[in-house]
Amino acid sequence: MGKQIRKPYVVWIMFLASMIFISLIILRALRIPLTHDEAYTYLHYVKQSWLGIILYKPPHIPNNHILNTLLVKLSVNIFGLNDFSMRLPNILMAMVYYRYAAAIARKFRFPGIQLLAFFALGLQLYFIDFFGMARGYGMGLSLSLASIYHLYCYRELNNGHHIWRTLLFAAFAVYANFTFLYAYMALVALLLLLYWLEGDKQTKSLGILWRPVGIVTGVLALLIFLPLKNISGDLFGGNSSFWNDSIYGLSRILSYQQSSSVATAISYIIGLILLMGILFFILDHIRKKSEAGWYYYSELLLWLIFTAMAQIAQHYILGTEYLVGRTTMVYAPLTLCFTLFLFQRFNSYPKGEHVQLTLNLLLVASLAWNFKNFNLKQSVVWTYDASHKEMLKDLEASNAAKSADFNLGINWLFEPSLNYYRESKSMEWLPELSRSGYRDQNYAGYYLLNYKDQEMIAELKQASSNYKMVAEYENGAVLFLKKDYL
C-alpha cells in the first residue's frame, strides 16, 4: 500500500475537528431533554446494585445496556443526578471514537486522503446524536472502531498483542450493546479463517491465537449468558428481509433519517459498493491477478459478510427478527471502514489515487449535507421528548405547582423522562406519573401528543370542557390545565 506520508498539519486539523465534534456533542448533551430510554435506564437499572445491573435483574426488557448503565451509575454517584452526569460516559467514549478515527485515517498514504477518511468517519450526525445520550450504542460504535483499528495493526504488523486488543474492544462493544454480538462472533470466525488461510506462512503458533480467543470469548460468555437468557418483551425488529430491514435501516442511519427515498438510494449504493468489493476480492484472492500487496478491505468485507450471515442464520434457525433502526449501527463502522479501504484499492492502477480522492470527496460531501439537520432541540429517534423542560417550566409558572392536589395525565411515552425530571429537579409538587396513561381518572392537567391522543384532545377542546390549552410545543405535544389553575 505504500508508506504513509506524515504531515504535522494533518494531525492538528484532525485534533481541532475532533474538538469541534465533541463540543457539539456536549452542547446537545446539555440542551436536549433526557429521552424516554435514557430515563427508563436511570429509573429501573441505575438505581439497582452493581451486581443487579450485571446480572440483569428485572425488568427484563432490553433497556439495560450494561456497560453504559454501570458507567452512568458511577458518574451519577460522583457528580450527582443531572443530564450531563447521565451522559458523561458516552461523551468520554466519543473521544475514544475520534482518537481511533484519526488513527485509522492515518493508515492511508496521502495527507489529503487521510483527512477525507477522518471526516468520513467523523461527519456522522446520527453518531453525534448517540454520543450525547446515556445509551450503549455510542459506546458500541467507539469500541467497534477501536477493534477495527487493532485488527488492521495485527494484519499489518503480525503482532500478537493486537489480537488481544481487537477482541477485547469487540467484547466491550458487546457489553455496551448486545447487538454488537453479531460482529464479535464474526470477528472470531474471521481470525480463525485468516489463521487457516495462511497455512505454512503462519508465523504464530495456534496457541497464540487460541489463548486470546478462548479467554476473551469465555469471559464474555459468562458475563452475557444470564442477561441474554432473561431478556424478553418489547423487542423490536423486522421480518421482511435482511435487505429491506437491516440494509435499509443502516441507510436511514447514514442519511440521518432524512427521507425514505434518500435511504433507498443509499441502500443501492451500499449494495453497489459491496458488489465492487466482492469483485476485487475475487480478482485479488482467487484469480491471483493482483501483485500490488495487501489491502485491508478484504478482511473488512469478510467481517461484514460473517456479521450478516450470523444475523441471517439466527433469523432462520431461531426466528429472531432482523435488526432495524438504531440497532443496525453494528454495521456502521464496518461499512464505513470497508468503503474507505475499498477506495484505496484503486491505487494499484495508474492515477488510481485520483479516483480514491474523488470517491472520498463524494462520500464526505454527502455526509456533510446531513448537517443541515443539526439541532440543539431534539434527538433524531425520540423527537417526542424534545419539549419536556419547557413544559415543566410552564407548569411551575402556573398555579399547578402551588396546589397540594395537582396531578397530571400524560401520554405513556412521556412517563420515564418526566419522572426522571421530577426526581432530578426535586419537584415535590408533581405526583409520580403513571405509565398506564390518563384514562383512569379526572386529572388537573393533561400533557398529550397531537398525533396519538386526538380523541382526548378533541374532548378537552370542547366548549363545555373545564380545561384550557395553555401551550402547544414543537415536539407535537399540548398542555391542558383546568381553568382553576390559570
C-alpha positions as MATLAB code, in Angstrom:
seq = 'MGKQIRKPYVVWIMFLASMIFISLIILRALRIPLTHDEAYTYLHYVKQSWLGIILYKPPHIPNNHILNTLLVKLSVNIFGLNDFSMRLPNILMAMVYYRYAAAIARKFRFPGIQLLAFFALGLQLYFIDFFGMARGYGMGLSLSLASIYHLYCYRELNNGHHIWRTLLFAAFAVYANFTFLYAYMALVALLLLLYWLEGDKQTKSLGILWRPVGIVTGVLALLIFLPLKNISGDLFGGNSSFWNDSIYGLSRILSYQQSSSVATAISYIIGLILLMGILFFILDHIRKKSEAGWYYYSELLLWLIFTAMAQIAQHYILGTEYLVGRTTMVYAPLTLCFTLFLFQRFNSYPKGEHVQLTLNLLLVASLAWNFKNFNLKQSVVWTYDASHKEMLKDLEASNAAKSADFNLGINWLFEPSLNYYRESKSMEWLPELSRSGYRDQNYAGYYLLNYKDQEMIAELKQASSNYKMVAEYENGAVLFLKKDYL';
ca = [
       0.000    0.000    0.000;
       2.994    2.284    0.220;
       4.477    4.132    3.132;
       2.238    6.739    4.725;
       3.213   10.375    4.189;
       3.235   12.118    7.572;
       2.409   15.831    7.753;
       2.035   17.636   11.115;
      -0.820   19.809    9.843;
      -2.919   16.694    9.272;
      -2.734   15.798   12.960;
      -3.653   19.339   14.000;
      -6.633   19.504   11.652;
      -7.898   16.165   12.968;
      -7.418   17.334   16.547;
      -9.252   20.636   16.003;
     -12.070   18.889   14.117;
     -12.383   16.370   16.956;
     -12.705   19.216   19.446;
     -15.474   20.756   17.338;
     -17.345   17.443   17.104;
     -17.014   16.839   20.855;
     -18.162   20.415   21.578;
     -21.297   19.779   19.509;
     -21.876   16.560   21.449;
     -21.513   18.379   24.778;
     -23.893   21.133   23.657;
     -26.510   18.560   22.724;
     -25.993   16.681   25.988;
     -26.615   19.904   27.923;
     -29.514   21.246   25.887;
     -31.629   18.286   24.743;
     -34.017   16.892   27.378;
     -33.340   13.359   28.581;
     -35.148   10.863   26.375;
     -37.531    8.022   27.187;
     -34.959    5.221   27.053;
     -32.273    7.139   28.948;
     -34.696    7.966   31.750;
     -36.006    4.405   31.871;
     -32.428    3.197   32.317;
     -31.979    5.501   35.298;
     -35.326    4.751   36.958;
     -35.141    0.963   36.620;
     -31.467   -0.021   36.342;
     -29.041    2.669   37.529;
     -30.770    2.599   40.913;
     -30.062   -1.108   41.287;
     -26.932   -2.508   42.929;
     -23.817   -3.028   40.824;
     -24.428   -6.778   40.875;
     -28.079   -6.303   39.997;
     -27.056   -4.397   36.862;
     -24.511   -7.046   35.853;
     -26.945   -9.919   36.438;
     -29.701   -8.049   34.567;
     -32.250   -8.091   37.391;
     -35.868   -7.294   36.358;
     -37.343   -5.614   34.427;
     -36.018   -7.807   31.644;
     -36.740   -5.566   28.668;
     -33.595   -4.796   26.582;
     -33.040   -1.337   28.044;
     -30.145   -2.215   30.361;
     -27.097   -1.651   28.157;
     -24.859   -2.993   30.880;
     -21.574   -1.138   30.312;
     -23.468    2.108   29.834;
     -25.579    1.513   32.947;
     -22.543    0.742   35.097;
     -20.679    3.843   33.934;
     -23.770    6.050   34.309;
     -24.194    4.769   37.865;
     -20.553    5.646   38.579;
     -20.938    9.092   37.023;
     -24.138    9.886   38.940;
     -22.582    8.714   42.206;
     -19.641   11.070   41.658;
     -21.286   14.127   40.097;
     -24.885   13.880   41.265;
     -28.036   13.358   39.252;
     -28.334   15.646   36.233;
     -28.498   15.350   32.451;
     -24.782   15.906   31.971;
     -23.634   13.310   34.500;
     -26.021   10.808   32.922;
     -24.483   11.425   29.508;
     -20.857   11.966   30.522;
     -19.694    8.336   29.953;
     -20.819    8.475   26.332;
     -19.182   11.873   25.822;
     -15.900   10.419   27.048;
     -16.375    7.418   24.781;
     -16.845    9.812   21.844;
     -13.268   10.943   22.465;
     -12.198    7.323   22.019;
     -14.097    7.217   18.727;
     -12.392   10.287   17.277;
      -8.992    9.141   18.509;
      -9.386    5.876   16.595;
     -10.953    7.609   13.591;
      -7.744    9.634   13.338;
      -5.596    6.525   13.845;
      -7.395    4.664   11.051;
      -7.287    7.686    8.749;
      -3.524    7.969    9.160;
      -3.108    4.456    7.778;
      -3.772    5.848    4.298;
      -0.862    7.038    2.207;
      -1.631   10.612    1.157;
      -2.389   13.547    3.529;
      -5.491   14.608    1.591;
      -6.887   11.073    1.714;
      -6.074   10.875    5.426;
      -8.133   13.993    6.137;
     -11.047   12.860    3.994;
     -11.036    9.440    5.654;
     -11.162   11.088    9.069;
     -14.083   13.297    8.075;
     -15.910   10.336    6.524;
     -15.786    8.683    9.959;
     -16.366   11.899   11.925;
     -19.141   13.614    9.968;
     -21.736   11.180   11.251;
     -24.641   13.184   12.612;
     -26.504   10.075   13.762;
     -23.428    9.033   15.757;
     -23.195   12.514   17.290;
     -26.788   12.094   18.483;
     -25.941    8.905   20.349;
     -22.591   10.122   21.695;
     -24.642   12.683   23.618;
     -27.067   10.139   25.112;
     -26.924    7.718   28.020;
     -27.314    4.655   25.796;
     -24.965    1.829   24.862;
     -24.977    2.418   21.105;
     -22.433    5.266   21.148;
     -20.102    3.194   23.310;
     -20.500    0.263   20.930;
     -19.576    2.450   17.960;
     -16.384    3.678   19.652;
     -15.275    0.261   20.822;
     -16.096   -1.316   17.464;
     -13.962    1.265   15.645;
     -11.097    0.574   18.059;
     -11.422   -3.140   17.311;
     -11.268   -2.461   13.564;
      -8.079   -0.450   14.034;
      -6.313   -3.123   16.059;
      -7.244   -5.829   13.568;
      -5.561   -3.668   10.936;
      -2.448   -3.412   13.118;
      -2.410   -7.173   13.629;
      -2.655   -7.821    9.906;
      -0.084   -5.144    9.079;
       2.462   -5.937   11.803;
       1.627   -9.570   12.606;
       1.917   -8.564   16.243;
       0.069  -10.896   18.608;
      -0.900   -8.317   21.230;
      -3.176   -6.650   18.671;
      -5.263   -9.866   18.620;
      -5.959   -9.301   22.314;
      -6.871   -5.679   21.711;
      -9.173   -6.266   18.772;
     -11.008   -8.998   20.708;
     -11.187   -7.008   23.948;
     -12.577   -3.902   22.275;
     -15.093   -6.004   20.324;
     -16.130   -7.776   23.543;
     -16.614   -4.483   25.393;
     -18.744   -3.310   22.463;
     -20.990   -6.315   23.091;
     -21.179   -5.415   26.775;
     -22.174   -1.902   25.739;
     -24.960   -3.197   23.496;
     -25.818   -6.805   22.715;
     -26.432   -6.142   19.006;
     -22.634   -5.991   18.624;
     -22.529   -9.696   19.483;
     -23.077  -10.424   15.789;
     -19.874   -8.533   14.948;
     -17.961  -10.254   17.748;
     -18.877  -13.747   16.556;
     -17.962  -12.717   13.017;
     -14.585  -11.430   14.242;
     -13.764  -14.740   15.914;
     -14.696  -16.601   12.725;
     -12.570  -14.199   10.691;
      -9.486  -14.654   12.903;
      -9.770  -18.438   12.666;
     -10.241  -18.281    8.910;
      -7.250  -15.979    8.436;
      -5.094  -18.322   10.507;
      -6.190  -21.297    8.422;
      -5.662  -19.482    5.109;
      -2.110  -18.522    5.994;
      -1.152  -22.202    6.283;
       2.596  -22.730    6.114;
       3.180  -18.965    6.021;
       1.792  -18.626    9.536;
       4.483  -17.227   11.840;
       2.393  -17.541   15.003;
       1.552  -20.783   16.739;
      -2.074  -21.820   17.060;
      -1.784  -21.345   20.807;
      -1.099  -17.645   20.395;
      -4.436  -17.325   18.607;
      -6.485  -19.660   20.794;
      -5.384  -18.020   24.037;
      -6.974  -14.593   23.413;
      -9.916  -16.055   21.500;
     -10.643  -18.605   24.217;
     -10.147  -16.339   27.228;
     -11.955  -13.250   25.922;
     -14.830  -15.254   24.444;
     -15.157  -17.372   27.588;
     -15.301  -14.367   29.930;
     -17.750  -12.563   27.639;
     -19.990  -15.647   27.502;
     -20.076  -15.843   31.293;
     -20.996  -12.160   31.582;
     -23.776  -12.136   28.999;
     -25.301  -15.611   29.343;
     -27.802  -14.743   32.077;
     -28.785  -11.332   30.626;
     -29.391  -12.832   27.176;
     -31.398  -15.648   28.734;
     -33.554  -13.215   30.716;
     -34.234  -10.534   28.098;
     -37.823  -10.555   26.958;
     -40.589   -8.211   25.929;
     -40.522   -5.015   23.870;
     -38.026   -6.481   21.399;
     -38.265   -4.816   18.017;
     -37.091   -5.875   14.589;
     -38.245   -6.789   11.125;
     -39.394   -9.918    9.326;
     -39.356   -8.641    5.774;
     -35.804   -9.466    4.634;
     -32.233   -8.714    5.565;
     -32.050   -6.155    2.773;
     -35.335   -4.368    3.489;
     -34.861   -4.362    7.254;
     -31.155   -4.163    8.099;
     -29.537   -2.656    4.981;
     -32.343   -0.129    4.653;
     -32.089    0.595    8.391;
     -28.365    1.242    8.034;
     -29.089    3.544    5.102;
     -31.515    5.515    7.260;
     -28.755    5.965    9.831;
     -26.209    7.175    7.291;
     -28.764    9.621    5.858;
     -29.790   10.838    9.350;
     -33.310    9.593    8.629;
     -33.893   12.410    6.123;
     -36.348   10.610    3.854;
     -37.228    7.133    2.679;
     -36.211    7.942   -0.901;
     -32.734    9.082    0.182;
     -32.346    5.956    2.334;
     -33.425    3.741   -0.560;
     -30.841    5.359   -2.830;
     -28.125    4.867   -0.189;
     -29.090    1.207    0.228;
     -28.466    0.657   -3.501;
     -25.126    2.473   -3.232;
     -24.173    0.178   -0.320;
     -25.129   -2.801   -2.455;
     -23.002   -1.493   -5.335;
     -20.012   -0.942   -3.025;
     -20.349   -4.461   -1.624;
     -20.533   -5.882   -5.149;
     -17.430   -3.903   -6.120;
     -15.648   -5.256   -3.058;
     -16.592   -8.837   -3.922;
     -15.311   -8.401   -7.486;
     -11.995   -7.009   -6.268;
     -11.815   -9.805   -3.700;
     -12.213  -12.409   -6.450;
      -9.603  -10.633   -8.541;
      -7.113  -10.387   -5.685;
      -7.556  -13.636   -3.803;
      -8.950  -16.271   -6.140;
      -7.596  -15.402   -9.568;
      -4.349  -14.050   -8.033;
      -4.255  -11.195  -10.500;
      -3.110   -8.520   -8.098;
       0.522   -8.207   -7.171;
       0.054   -4.837   -5.509;
       0.233   -6.209   -1.990;
      -2.149   -6.447    0.917;
      -5.354   -4.413    1.114;
      -7.389   -4.267    4.302;
     -10.733   -4.070    2.508;
     -10.705   -7.858    2.109;
     -10.693   -8.534    5.875;
     -13.436   -5.980    6.417;
     -15.510   -7.478    3.606;
     -15.305  -10.897    5.246;
     -16.100   -9.380    8.638;
     -19.191   -7.706    7.187;
     -20.331  -10.867    5.408;
     -19.829  -13.014    8.516;
     -21.765  -10.493   10.625;
     -24.666  -10.578    8.182;
     -24.501  -14.383    8.000;
     -24.718  -14.632   11.805;
     -27.835  -12.474   11.839;
     -29.486  -14.246    8.904;
     -28.719  -17.675   10.364;
     -30.241  -16.685   13.706;
     -33.323  -15.436   11.899;
     -33.908  -18.742   10.118;
     -32.855  -21.053   12.955;
     -34.314  -19.243   15.983;
     -36.876  -16.979   14.331;
     -35.142  -13.842   15.599;
     -36.197  -10.665   13.843;
     -33.748   -8.758   11.656;
     -32.062   -5.689   13.091;
     -33.804   -2.430   12.218;
     -33.384    1.231   13.046;
     -30.694    2.153   15.554;
     -29.780   -1.490   16.151;
     -28.227   -1.615   12.653;
     -25.416    0.617   13.965;
     -23.482   -2.624   14.453;
     -22.825   -2.455   10.702;
     -21.965    1.247   10.514;
     -18.246    1.355   11.496;
     -17.526   -1.796    9.483;
     -19.309   -0.464    6.407;
     -17.615    2.930    6.558;
     -14.132    1.482    7.057;
     -14.708   -1.142    4.372;
     -15.742    1.599    1.939;
     -12.664    3.726    2.692;
     -10.234    0.833    2.319;
     -12.020   -0.391   -0.806;
     -11.478    3.028   -2.415;
      -7.791    2.599   -1.582;
      -7.766   -0.489   -3.804;
      -7.798    1.782   -6.880;
      -4.239    2.843   -6.038;
      -2.933   -0.263   -7.800;
      -3.923    1.363  -11.099;
      -2.314    4.337  -12.845;
      -3.650    7.613  -11.401;
      -5.706    5.498   -9.026;
      -5.109    7.922   -6.159;
      -7.192   10.477   -8.067;
     -10.083    8.007   -8.196;
      -9.682    7.383   -4.476;
      -9.627   11.116   -3.759;
     -12.743   11.751   -5.844;
     -14.713    8.920   -4.228;
     -13.717   10.098   -0.751;
     -14.741   13.660   -1.603;
     -18.164   12.467   -2.735;
     -18.589   10.422    0.437;
     -17.602   13.289    2.738;
     -19.759   15.810    0.863;
     -22.825   13.574    1.137;
     -22.267   13.117    4.875;
     -21.654   16.843    5.445;
     -25.016   17.530    3.773;
     -26.716   15.830    6.728;
     -25.549   18.667    8.981;
     -28.241   20.930    7.592;
     -30.431   18.992   10.072;
     -28.169   19.602   13.076;
     -30.081   20.996   16.048;
     -29.861   21.503   19.786;
     -33.512   20.678   20.456;
     -34.186   17.000   19.891;
     -32.737   13.588   19.178;
     -33.394   12.012   15.814;
     -35.117    8.978   17.421;
     -37.012   10.314   20.450;
     -38.385   13.544   18.954;
     -41.433   13.435   21.227;
     -39.241   14.136   24.293;
     -37.928   17.442   22.950;
     -40.115   19.874   24.926;
     -40.273   18.387   28.420;
     -38.116   21.055   30.082;
     -40.222   23.801   28.530;
     -43.451   22.148   29.620;
     -42.258   21.743   33.211;
     -41.323   25.438   33.324;
     -44.813   26.313   32.134;
     -46.324   24.147   34.861;
     -44.175   25.726   37.542;
     -45.158   29.180   36.325;
     -48.853   28.301   36.731;
     -50.760   27.726   39.937;
     -50.276   23.982   39.481;
     -47.007   23.976   41.400;
     -48.716   25.691   44.344;
     -51.586   23.217   44.549;
     -51.477   20.357   47.027;
     -53.760   18.159   44.903;
     -52.374   18.750   41.419;
     -51.933   15.695   39.192;
     -51.054   15.311   35.536;
     -52.351   12.895   32.922;
     -49.819   12.118   30.200;
     -49.215   10.035   27.147;
     -47.348    6.982   28.460;
     -44.329    7.774   26.253;
     -43.564   10.760   28.475;
     -43.549    8.817   31.751;
     -39.856    7.930   32.202;
     -38.478   11.349   31.259;
     -40.956   13.308   33.372;
     -40.472   11.048   36.383;
     -36.716   11.461   35.951;
     -37.030   15.267   35.964;
     -39.435   15.069   38.888;
     -36.599   13.435   40.836;
     -33.545   15.220   39.436;
     -35.132   18.679   39.828;
     -36.804   17.861   43.185;
     -40.335   18.691   42.014;
     -42.174   17.540   45.117;
     -45.341   19.295   43.960;
     -45.647   16.920   40.987;
     -47.018   13.462   41.930;
     -45.349   10.421   40.418;
     -46.604    9.935   36.877;
     -48.258    6.760   35.652;
     -47.088    4.623   32.741;
     -50.625    3.312   32.271;
     -51.829    6.528   30.643;
     -54.548    9.007   31.521;
     -57.926    7.312   31.041;
     -58.471    6.041   34.561;
     -59.236    9.338   36.336;
     -60.030   13.037   36.009;
     -56.704   14.906   36.045;
     -55.966   18.519   36.885;
     -53.871   18.780   33.733;
     -53.011   16.810   30.610;
     -49.788   16.639   28.601;
     -50.613   14.778   25.380;
     -49.320   14.063   21.888;
     -51.254   15.518   18.963;
     -50.701   12.526   16.697;
     -51.512    9.880   19.322;
     -54.186   11.383   21.571;
     -56.532   13.055   19.074;
     -59.712   11.784   20.732;
     -58.825   13.042   24.201;
     -57.518   16.347   22.862;
     -60.767   16.903   20.928;
     -62.730   16.228   24.125;
     -60.636   18.705   26.112;
     -61.120   21.369   23.424;
     -64.912   21.238   23.582;
     -66.656   24.444   24.632;
     -68.223   22.670   27.599;
     -64.837   21.445   28.833;
     -63.420   22.686   32.114;
     -59.939   22.688   30.545;
     -57.968   25.187   28.522;
     -54.999   24.528   26.260;
     -52.193   26.662   27.672;
     -49.340   25.646   25.359;
     -48.509   23.764   22.187;
     -44.929   22.561   21.776;
     -42.536   21.800   18.940;
     -42.468   18.110   19.848;
     -46.123   17.833   18.845;
     -47.366   17.871   22.438;
     -50.014   20.041   24.041;
     -50.597   21.058   27.655;
     -54.110   21.469   29.087;
     -54.918   22.724   32.575;
     -58.167   23.020   34.480;
     -59.324   26.599   34.365;
     -58.992   26.719   38.153;
     -55.174   26.622   37.757;
     -54.985   29.571   35.341;
];
